[in-house]
Amino acid sequence: MYGKCGALMEACLIFDEMERRDVVSWNAIIVAHEQNKEIGKTLSLFVSMQRSAMEPDDFTYGSVVKACAGQQALNNGMEIHGRIIKSGMGLDCFVGSALVDMYSKCGMLTEAEKIHDRLEEQTIVFWNSIISGFSSQKQSENAQIYFSQMLEKGVIPDNFTYATVLDICANMATVELGKQIHAQILKLQLHSDVYIASTLVDMYSKCGNMRDSRLMFEKAPKRDFVTWSAMICAYAYHGLGEEAIKLFEEMQLLNVKPNHTVFISVLRACAHMGYVDRGLHYFQKMLSHYGLDPHMEHYSCMIDLLGRSGQVNEALKLIESLPFEADDVIWRTLLSNCKMQGNIEVAEKAANYLLQLDPQDSSAYVLLSNVYANAGMWSEVAKIRSVMKNCKLKKEPGCSWIEIRDEVHTFLVGDKAHPRSQVIYEQIHLLVDKMKWAGYVPDIDFLLDEEVEEQDPYAGPKATICSMR
């Protein structure tokens, strides 16, 4: 009880006063610390339990592995996995799913798959662990494959499964599959779940369907801060700043307390709309009214807001006053704004810091080259191109995809792998001709030499097809 209420001191006092401790009492104190994200203490209690000659059970191992998963403590998790194997204990539902979750969150998906495939009894908990694991590592296609296998084996998805798969559809912008999942949710009458309703809002918006996104928001039986956050984020994501801010004001009038995510969306909306004063007001209100300490993402939004409005020097001062070290996202945001505003001095500082964080970051060279090109400093542009060539750095190729009849076609610049590439580029040829007749002239002043070559519309994109069924 004390553990679940976050009162670890009281929980420890009760535990220390116990004259006799069995495996249940040890599990209780270990779980109390695991639930409160105290991984160091959780592991030390686990060691103390073994030293007291008390043999851990499956619940003990599951709880400790779960703690390692939450903190992505791979080495500790692997050591505990080794102890489980040495003990001869079979992997039950709790321990197995915890191991799958731990390896997935630590990026070791092959190990997670091995454990999942080795288990004889694969319950919904196991399937959720492996599906969410692949989803968290941005391997949406593999996550979807496991979801299909789960259905083939007759395992009925639950709320968590559907929410995860909807999130996959949102990330891949596969609206048709999302609609199929939505239909299954309606049949099983799971649409009243707040998290699923929020994920539906997010899925439809990321697939470009703002009408259905708003409809899901309006139909949500209960709206908590997650649902409001999803809709506000959807408007901000599509550059609909006025709608995002209006909804945020409505949210406050209904006394729904916003979280950090909501403020990121609102500040981003202010940046797109150029509302400097309003953005500063919301930024200050985070702490003064709601007691929320700004995170790196909030500062990044403020840097973008100031930079877009031409206040690049003020943005630099804000970075220099940060309570923590600025990350690459913040410096890249400032450098991008310098490109828009033509501020060479600040651009050089931003690029210098960015390259200190990651010397192989090609975007820093490209953005700084664009700043120099805009100022007509072609000797500096040539130097940057020379450095990139010597370091064998290349700009990441552009990528796009489209869903047609349950298939996703992914395109990368520079190849003709798609089976219908000839037909595709015949259409591109017609479009380019029409653009030229309309007076379009490509602006290639800021492009690097190899990028100029890519302007040939017949270069041919690389394409792959993956079935979404």
C-alpha positions as CSV (number, residue, x, y, z in Angstrom):
1,M,0.0,0.0,0.0
2,Y,2.7,2.5,0.9
3,G,4.7,1.5,-2.2
4,K,1.7,2.2,-4.5
5,C,1.2,5.5,-2.8
6,G,4.8,6.5,-3.4
7,A,5.7,6.5,0.4
8,L,8.8,4.4,0.1
9,M,10.2,5.5,3.4
10,E,7.2,4.2,5.3
11,A,7.2,1.0,3.2
12,C,10.9,0.4,4.1
13,L,10.2,1.0,7.8
14,I,7.4,-1.6,7.8
15,F,9.6,-4.1,5.9
16,D,12.6,-3.5,8.3
17,E,10.4,-4.1,11.4
18,M,9.2,-7.5,10.1
19,E,10.6,-10.4,12.3
20,R,10.0,-12.9,9.5
21,R,10.2,-12.3,5.8
22,D,9.0,-14.7,3.2
23,V,9.1,-14.4,-0.6
24,V,5.9,-12.4,-0.7
25,S,7.2,-9.7,1.6
26,W,10.4,-9.5,-0.4
27,N,8.4,-9.2,-3.6
28,A,6.3,-6.5,-2.0
29,I,9.2,-4.2,-1.2
30,I,11.0,-4.9,-4.5
31,V,7.8,-4.1,-6.5
32,A,7.3,-0.9,-4.4
33,H,10.7,0.4,-5.5
34,E,10.2,-0.8,-9.1
35,Q,6.9,1.0,-9.4
36,N,8.6,4.2,-8.2
37,K,11.4,3.9,-10.7
38,E,14.1,3.3,-8.1
39,I,16.0,0.8,-10.2
40,G,19.2,1.0,-8.1
41,K,17.4,0.2,-4.9
42,T,15.3,-2.4,-6.7
43,L,18.4,-4.3,-7.8
44,S,20.1,-4.0,-4.4
45,L,17.0,-5.4,-2.7
46,F,17.1,-8.3,-5.1
47,V,20.7,-9.0,-4.2
48,S,19.8,-8.7,-0.4
49,M,17.0,-11.2,-0.9
50,Q,19.3,-13.8,-2.4
51,R,21.9,-13.2,0.3
52,S,19.3,-13.9,2.9
53,A,18.9,-17.4,1.4
54,M,15.5,-16.6,0.1
55,E,14.9,-18.1,-3.3
56,P,13.3,-15.6,-5.9
57,D,10.2,-16.8,-7.6
58,D,8.8,-15.9,-11.1
59,F,7.2,-12.8,-9.7
60,T,10.5,-11.6,-8.3
61,Y,12.3,-12.1,-11.5
62,G,9.5,-10.5,-13.5
63,S,9.5,-7.4,-11.3
64,V,13.3,-6.9,-11.4
65,V,13.4,-7.4,-15.2
66,K,10.6,-4.9,-15.5
67,A,12.6,-2.4,-13.6
68,C,15.6,-2.9,-16.0
69,A,13.2,-2.4,-18.9
70,G,11.9,0.9,-17.6
71,Q,15.4,2.3,-17.2
72,Q,16.8,0.4,-20.3
73,A,19.5,-1.1,-18.0
74,L,20.5,-3.8,-20.5
75,N,23.6,-5.2,-18.6
76,N,21.6,-5.7,-15.4
77,G,18.7,-7.2,-17.4
78,M,21.0,-9.7,-19.2
79,E,22.6,-10.7,-15.9
80,I,19.2,-11.4,-14.3
81,H,18.2,-13.3,-17.5
82,G,21.3,-15.5,-16.9
83,R,20.3,-16.1,-13.3
84,I,16.8,-17.2,-14.5
85,I,18.4,-19.7,-16.9
86,K,20.8,-21.0,-14.2
87,S,17.9,-21.5,-11.8
88,G,16.2,-23.8,-14.2
89,M,13.0,-21.8,-13.9
90,G,10.8,-21.9,-17.0
91,L,9.6,-18.7,-18.5
92,D,6.0,-18.1,-17.5
93,C,3.8,-15.3,-18.8
94,F,5.1,-12.6,-16.4
95,V,8.8,-13.3,-16.7
96,G,8.7,-14.0,-20.4
97,S,6.8,-10.8,-21.3
98,A,9.1,-8.8,-19.0
99,L,12.2,-10.1,-20.8
100,V,10.7,-9.5,-24.2
101,D,9.8,-5.9,-23.1
102,M,13.3,-5.4,-21.6
103,Y,15.2,-6.5,-24.7
104,S,12.8,-4.6,-27.0
105,K,13.3,-1.3,-25.2
106,C,17.0,-1.8,-25.2
107,G,17.0,-2.2,-29.0
108,M,17.9,-6.0,-28.9
109,L,14.9,-7.1,-31.0
110,T,16.6,-10.3,-32.1
111,E,16.8,-11.5,-28.5
112,A,13.2,-10.4,-27.9
113,E,12.1,-12.5,-30.9
114,K,14.0,-15.6,-29.7
115,I,12.3,-15.5,-26.3
116,H,8.9,-14.8,-27.8
117,D,9.2,-17.7,-30.3
118,R,10.5,-20.1,-27.7
119,L,7.5,-19.7,-25.4
120,E,4.9,-22.5,-25.7
121,E,2.0,-20.5,-24.2
122,Q,1.9,-17.2,-26.0
123,T,-0.8,-15.1,-24.3
124,I,-2.0,-11.6,-25.2
125,V,0.7,-10.2,-22.8
126,F,3.5,-11.8,-24.9
127,W,2.1,-10.6,-28.2
128,N,1.6,-7.0,-26.8
129,S,5.2,-7.0,-25.6
130,I,6.8,-8.0,-29.0
131,I,4.4,-5.8,-31.0
132,S,5.0,-2.7,-28.9
133,G,8.7,-3.5,-28.8
134,F,9.1,-3.3,-32.6
135,S,6.8,-0.3,-32.6
136,S,9.0,1.6,-30.1
137,Q,12.1,0.9,-32.2
138,K,10.4,2.4,-35.3
139,Q,10.2,-1.1,-37.0
140,S,6.5,-0.7,-37.9
141,E,6.4,-3.3,-40.6
142,N,7.8,-6.1,-38.3
143,A,5.3,-5.0,-35.6
144,Q,2.5,-5.4,-38.1
145,I,3.7,-8.8,-39.1
146,Y,3.5,-10.0,-35.5
147,F,0.0,-8.5,-35.2
148,S,-1.1,-10.5,-38.3
149,Q,0.5,-13.7,-36.8
150,M,-1.3,-13.0,-33.5
151,L,-4.7,-12.9,-35.3
152,E,-3.9,-16.0,-37.3
153,K,-3.3,-17.9,-34.0
154,G,-6.7,-16.8,-32.8
155,V,-5.5,-14.5,-30.0
156,I,-8.0,-11.7,-29.5
157,P,-6.4,-8.3,-29.2
158,D,-7.1,-6.1,-26.2
159,N,-7.1,-2.3,-25.8
160,F,-3.4,-2.1,-25.5
161,T,-2.9,-4.1,-28.8
162,Y,-5.3,-1.9,-30.8
163,A,-3.8,1.3,-29.4
164,T,-0.3,0.1,-30.4
165,V,-1.4,-1.0,-33.9
166,L,-3.2,2.3,-34.4
167,D,0.0,4.1,-33.5
168,I,1.8,2.0,-36.1
169,C,-0.8,3.1,-38.7
170,A,-0.2,6.7,-37.7
171,N,3.6,6.4,-38.1
172,M,3.3,4.7,-41.5
173,A,0.3,6.9,-42.6
174,T,-1.6,3.8,-43.7
175,V,-5.1,5.1,-43.3
176,E,-6.9,2.1,-45.0
177,L,-5.4,-0.3,-42.4
178,G,-6.2,2.2,-39.7
179,K,-9.9,2.2,-40.8
180,Q,-9.9,-1.6,-40.7
181,I,-8.6,-1.6,-37.1
182,H,-11.1,1.1,-36.3
183,A,-13.9,-1.1,-37.5
184,Q,-12.7,-4.0,-35.3
185,I,-12.6,-1.7,-32.3
186,L,-16.2,-0.6,-33.0
187,K,-17.3,-4.3,-33.2
188,L,-15.6,-5.1,-29.9
189,Q,-17.0,-1.9,-28.4
190,L,-13.6,-0.7,-27.3
191,H,-14.0,2.8,-28.6
192,S,-15.0,4.1,-25.2
193,D,-11.4,3.6,-24.0
194,V,-9.8,7.0,-23.6
195,Y,-6.4,5.9,-24.8
196,I,-7.8,4.3,-28.0
197,A,-10.0,7.4,-28.7
198,S,-6.9,9.5,-28.4
199,T,-4.9,7.2,-30.7
200,L,-7.7,7.3,-33.3
201,V,-7.4,11.1,-33.2
202,D,-3.7,10.9,-33.8
203,M,-3.9,8.2,-36.5
204,Y,-6.4,10.0,-38.7
205,S,-4.5,13.3,-38.4
206,K,-1.1,11.8,-39.3
207,C,-2.8,10.2,-42.3
208,G,-3.9,13.7,-43.4
209,N,-7.6,13.2,-42.5
210,M,-8.3,16.1,-40.2
211,R,-12.1,15.8,-40.6
212,D,-12.2,12.3,-39.2
213,S,-9.6,13.2,-36.6
214,R,-11.8,16.0,-35.3
215,L,-14.8,13.6,-35.5
216,M,-13.1,11.1,-33.2
217,F,-12.3,13.9,-30.8
218,E,-15.9,15.1,-30.7
219,K,-17.2,11.5,-30.3
220,A,-14.8,10.6,-27.5
221,P,-17.0,9.6,-24.5
222,K,-14.5,11.0,-22.1
223,R,-11.8,13.5,-22.8
224,D,-8.8,13.7,-20.5
225,F,-5.6,15.6,-21.1
226,V,-4.4,12.8,-23.5
227,T,-7.4,13.3,-25.8
228,W,-7.1,17.1,-25.8
229,S,-3.3,16.8,-26.3
230,A,-3.9,14.5,-29.4
231,M,-6.2,17.0,-31.1
232,I,-4.1,20.1,-30.3
233,C,-1.0,18.2,-31.5
234,A,-2.9,17.3,-34.7
235,Y,-3.7,20.9,-35.5
236,A,-0.1,22.0,-34.8
237,Y,1.3,19.1,-36.8
238,H,-0.7,20.4,-39.9
239,G,0.3,24.0,-39.4
240,L,-3.2,25.0,-38.2
241,G,-2.0,27.2,-35.5
242,E,-5.1,29.2,-34.9
243,E,-7.2,26.0,-34.4
244,A,-4.6,24.6,-32.0
245,I,-4.5,27.7,-29.8
246,K,-8.3,28.1,-29.8
247,L,-8.6,24.5,-28.6
248,F,-6.0,25.0,-26.0
249,E,-7.9,28.0,-24.6
250,E,-11.1,25.9,-24.6
251,M,-9.3,23.2,-22.7
252,Q,-8.2,25.6,-20.0
253,L,-11.8,26.9,-19.6
254,L,-12.9,23.4,-18.9
255,N,-10.2,23.1,-16.2
256,V,-8.4,20.3,-17.9
257,K,-4.8,20.5,-16.8
258,P,-2.4,20.5,-19.7
259,N,0.8,18.4,-19.7
260,H,4.2,19.0,-21.2
261,T,3.1,17.5,-24.6
262,V,0.3,20.0,-24.9
263,F,2.6,22.9,-24.3
264,I,5.0,21.6,-27.0
265,S,2.2,21.7,-29.5
266,V,0.9,25.1,-28.4
267,L,4.4,26.6,-28.6
268,R,5.0,25.0,-32.0
269,A,1.7,26.5,-33.2
270,C,2.8,30.0,-32.0
271,A,6.1,29.6,-33.8
272,H,4.3,28.8,-37.1
273,M,1.9,31.7,-36.6
274,G,4.6,34.1,-35.5
275,Y,2.9,34.9,-32.2
276,V,6.0,35.8,-30.2
277,D,4.3,37.5,-27.3
278,R,1.6,34.8,-27.0
279,G,4.3,32.1,-27.1
280,L,6.3,33.8,-24.4
281,H,3.1,34.1,-22.3
282,Y,2.4,30.4,-22.6
283,F,6.0,29.5,-21.9
284,Q,6.0,31.5,-18.7
285,K,2.6,30.1,-17.7
286,M,3.9,26.6,-17.8
287,L,5.8,27.1,-14.6
288,S,3.9,29.9,-12.9
289,H,0.4,28.6,-13.4
290,Y,0.8,24.8,-13.9
291,G,4.1,24.1,-12.1
292,L,5.6,22.4,-15.2
293,D,9.4,22.8,-15.7
294,P,10.2,23.4,-19.4
295,H,12.0,20.5,-21.1
296,M,14.5,20.6,-23.9
297,E,11.6,20.4,-26.5
298,H,9.9,23.5,-25.0
299,Y,13.1,25.5,-25.3
300,S,13.6,24.2,-28.9
301,C,10.1,25.6,-29.7
302,M,11.0,28.9,-28.2
303,I,14.3,29.1,-30.1
304,D,12.3,28.4,-33.3
305,L,9.7,31.0,-32.3
306,L,12.3,33.7,-31.7
307,G,14.3,32.7,-34.8
308,R,11.4,32.8,-37.2
309,S,10.5,36.2,-36.0
310,G,14.0,37.5,-36.8
311,Q,15.2,37.6,-33.2
312,V,18.1,35.2,-33.8
313,N,20.4,36.9,-31.3
314,E,17.7,36.7,-28.6
315,A,17.4,33.0,-29.4
316,L,21.1,32.5,-28.9
317,K,20.9,34.3,-25.5
318,L,18.1,32.0,-24.5
319,I,20.3,28.9,-25.4
320,E,23.2,30.3,-23.4
321,S,20.9,30.7,-20.4
322,L,19.5,27.1,-20.5
323,P,19.7,25.2,-17.2
324,F,21.2,22.3,-19.1
325,E,23.4,21.7,-22.1
326,A,21.7,22.3,-25.4
327,D,21.3,19.3,-27.6
328,D,21.7,18.9,-31.4
329,V,18.0,19.7,-32.1
330,I,18.3,23.1,-30.5
331,W,21.5,24.1,-32.3
332,R,20.1,22.7,-35.6
333,T,16.9,24.8,-35.1
334,L,18.9,27.9,-34.5
335,L,21.1,27.2,-37.6
336,S,18.0,26.7,-39.7
337,N,16.6,30.0,-38.6
338,C,19.9,31.7,-39.4
339,K,19.5,30.4,-42.9
340,M,16.1,32.2,-43.1
341,Q,17.3,35.4,-41.5
342,G,20.8,35.5,-43.1
343,N,22.7,35.8,-39.8
344,I,26.2,34.6,-40.6
345,E,27.8,35.2,-37.2
346,V,25.2,33.2,-35.2
347,A,25.1,30.6,-37.9
348,E,28.8,29.9,-37.6
349,K,28.4,29.6,-33.8
350,A,25.5,27.2,-34.1
351,A,27.3,25.1,-36.7
352,N,30.4,24.9,-34.5
353,Y,28.4,23.7,-31.5
354,L,26.5,21.3,-33.6
355,L,29.6,19.7,-35.1
356,Q,31.1,19.4,-31.6
357,L,28.2,17.2,-30.7
358,D,28.3,15.2,-33.9
359,P,31.2,15.8,-36.3
360,Q,29.5,13.6,-38.9
361,D,26.3,15.6,-39.0
362,S,25.9,16.5,-42.7
363,S,23.0,18.8,-42.0
364,A,25.3,21.3,-40.2
365,Y,27.5,21.6,-43.3
366,V,24.5,21.8,-45.6
367,L,22.7,24.5,-43.6
368,L,25.9,26.6,-43.1
369,S,26.7,26.3,-46.8
370,N,23.2,27.6,-47.6
371,V,23.8,30.6,-45.3
372,Y,27.1,31.4,-47.1
373,A,25.4,30.9,-50.5
374,N,22.6,33.3,-49.6
375,A,25.2,35.9,-48.7
376,G,27.2,35.3,-51.9
377,M,30.2,33.9,-50.0
378,W,31.1,31.3,-52.6
379,S,34.6,30.7,-51.4
380,E,33.2,29.6,-48.0
381,V,30.7,27.4,-49.8
382,A,33.5,25.7,-51.7
383,K,35.4,25.1,-48.5
384,I,32.4,23.4,-47.0
385,R,31.9,21.2,-50.0
386,S,35.6,20.3,-49.9
387,V,35.4,19.3,-46.2
388,M,32.2,17.2,-46.9
389,K,33.9,15.5,-49.8
390,N,37.1,14.7,-47.8
391,C,35.0,13.4,-44.9
392,K,32.8,11.4,-47.3
393,L,29.7,13.1,-45.9
394,K,26.5,13.1,-47.9
395,K,23.1,14.6,-47.3
396,E,20.5,12.0,-46.3
397,P,18.3,11.2,-49.4
398,G,14.7,12.3,-49.4
399,C,12.0,9.7,-48.8
400,S,8.3,9.5,-49.4
401,W,5.6,6.8,-49.6
402,I,2.1,6.3,-50.7
403,E,-0.5,3.7,-49.9
404,I,-2.5,2.1,-52.8
405,R,-4.9,-0.8,-52.3
406,D,-3.4,-2.0,-49.0
407,E,0.2,-1.7,-50.3
408,V,2.8,0.9,-49.2
409,H,5.2,2.1,-52.0
410,T,8.3,3.7,-50.6
411,F,10.5,6.0,-52.8
412,L,14.1,7.1,-52.3
413,V,16.0,9.4,-54.6
414,G,18.5,7.8,-57.0
415,D,17.2,4.4,-58.3
416,K,14.6,2.8,-60.6
417,A,13.8,-0.3,-58.5
418,H,10.0,0.1,-58.7
419,P,8.4,-2.3,-61.2
420,R,6.4,0.6,-62.8
421,S,9.2,3.2,-62.7
422,Q,8.9,3.8,-66.4
423,V,5.2,4.7,-66.2
424,I,5.8,6.8,-63.1
425,Y,8.5,8.9,-64.8
426,E,6.5,9.3,-67.9
427,Q,3.9,11.0,-65.7
428,I,6.7,13.0,-64.0
429,H,7.9,14.1,-67.4
430,L,4.5,15.5,-68.2
431,L,4.2,17.3,-64.9
432,V,7.6,18.9,-65.3
433,D,6.7,20.1,-68.8
434,K,3.4,21.6,-67.4
435,M,5.4,23.3,-64.6
436,K,7.8,24.8,-67.0
437,W,4.9,26.1,-69.2
438,A,3.5,27.7,-66.0
439,G,6.8,29.6,-65.5
440,Y,8.4,27.4,-62.8
441,V,12.2,27.7,-62.6
442,P,13.9,25.5,-59.9
443,D,16.0,27.5,-57.4
444,I,19.3,25.6,-57.2
445,D,21.5,28.3,-55.7
446,F,21.6,26.7,-52.3
447,L,22.2,23.1,-53.5
448,L,25.4,21.2,-53.3
449,D,26.9,19.9,-56.5
450,E,25.5,16.4,-56.1
451,E,22.1,17.8,-55.3
452,V,22.1,19.7,-58.5
453,E,22.5,16.5,-60.4
454,E,19.5,15.1,-58.5
455,Q,17.3,17.8,-60.0
456,D,17.0,15.6,-63.1
457,P,13.4,14.3,-62.9
458,Y,14.4,11.1,-64.7
459,A,17.0,10.1,-62.2
460,G,14.5,7.6,-60.9
461,P,13.6,6.9,-57.3
462,K,14.3,3.7,-55.5
463,A,11.0,2.0,-54.5
464,T,10.0,-0.9,-52.4
465,I,6.6,-2.5,-51.8
466,C,5.4,-4.1,-48.6
467,S,2.0,-5.7,-48.1
468,M,-0.1,-4.3,-45.3
469,R,-2.4,-7.3,-45.0
